Amino acid sequence: MLNVEMLSTGDEVLHGQIVDTNAAWLADFFFNQGVAVITPKYGGR
C-alpha cells in the first residue's frame, strides 16, 4: 500500500492565524484514491 506524508509550512499556519484547509482536502483526495495519509506535519524556520 502506498503512503503519503504531508508537510505544511508557513508562519501563518504555524502560529494558528489560518486553518490549513489544503491538508484536509489532500487527505480526502488521497483517501478516495486508496492511498493512506500519515498524520500531516507542520514545520517552519
Phi, psi and omega in degrees: 000138179278136177243148176234137174240130183255143176234119177255137179233165177126133182301322182294328177284315183296326182267005177074019181284334177224159176269135180279082180286338179296320180297319179295318180296313180296319179299317178296317179300308181296321178302315180293341177268359180083021181255131179282133178253123175282150183315129179301146178245153180234134182213165180194199183289000000 
